[in-house]
Amino acid sequence: MREPVLAAIQVSLPKHFGQEGAADPMDRPWTTGFYKEPVRGKADAAAARELAAVPLLAESWQTTLTRRAHKQTVDSRPRLTGENG
């Protein structure tokens, strides 16, 4: 039997949905850490700082998020095209 392999760690901050006082139970407030959202565009500096501090996050992501937290330019080309261009 093969050993299980951890292929990825997904990290996110809790996200809140719903509306207080909603009549429909499906529309009432709820919180989740499971959602997908692209990490691009204008990043929230506080959220980027908090995510960059996660010890299990890859070093490259820690660097990228730290740069975003300090409003520095992040070059996405190496990530998108690979090191060989």
C-alpha positions in Angstrom: 0.0 0.0 0.0 1.3 3.4 -0.9 1.8 6.2 1.6 -0.5 9.2 1.3 1.1 12.3 -0.1 0.2 15.8 0.8 0.0 17.6 -2.5 -1.1 21.1 -1.5 -2.1 23.2 1.5 -4.9 25.7 0.9 -4.8 28.7 3.2 -7.5 31.3 3.5 -9.0 33.7 6.0 -12.6 33.2 7.1 -15.1 34.8 4.9 -18.6 36.0 6.0 -21.7 35.7 4.0 -25.5 36.3 4.5 -27.6 39.0 5.8 -28.6 39.6 9.5 -32.3 39.2 10.0 -33.0 37.4 6.7 -36.3 35.6 6.6 -34.9 32.6 4.5 -32.6 30.5 6.7 -30.3 30.0 3.6 -29.7 33.8 3.6 -28.8 34.2 7.3 -25.2 34.9 8.3 -22.6 32.2 8.0 -18.8 31.9 7.9 -16.5 29.6 6.0 -12.8 29.2 5.3 -13.6 27.1 2.1 -13.9 29.3 -0.9 -11.9 30.0 -4.0 -10.9 33.5 -5.1 -8.1 34.5 -7.4 -5.1 36.1 -5.7 -4.5 39.0 -8.0 -5.4 42.6 -8.5 -5.5 44.9 -5.5 -4.8 42.9 -2.4 -5.9 43.9 1.1 -2.6 44.7 2.8 -3.7 43.4 6.2 -5.0 40.1 4.8 -1.8 39.7 2.8 0.4 40.3 5.9 -1.7 37.8 7.9 -1.4 35.1 5.2 2.3 35.8 4.7 2.8 34.9 8.4 1.4 31.3 8.0 4.5 29.1 8.6 3.4 26.3 6.3 2.9 28.6 3.3 5.5 28.2 0.6 8.4 30.6 0.8 7.6 32.0 -2.6 4.0 32.8 -1.5 5.3 34.4 1.7 7.5 36.6 -0.3 4.8 37.6 -2.8 2.2 38.3 0.0 4.8 40.3 1.9 5.5 42.4 -1.1 1.8 42.9 -1.7 1.3 43.9 1.9 4.0 46.6 1.4 2.4 47.7 -1.9 5.5 46.6 -3.8 5.2 45.4 -7.4 4.9 41.7 -7.8 6.1 40.2 -11.1 3.8 37.2 -12.0 5.7 36.2 -15.1 7.9 33.6 -13.5 4.9 32.0 -11.8 2.8 32.0 -15.0 5.4 31.1 -17.6 7.9 29.1 -15.6 11.6 29.8 -15.0 12.5 29.2 -18.6 10.1 31.8 -19.9 
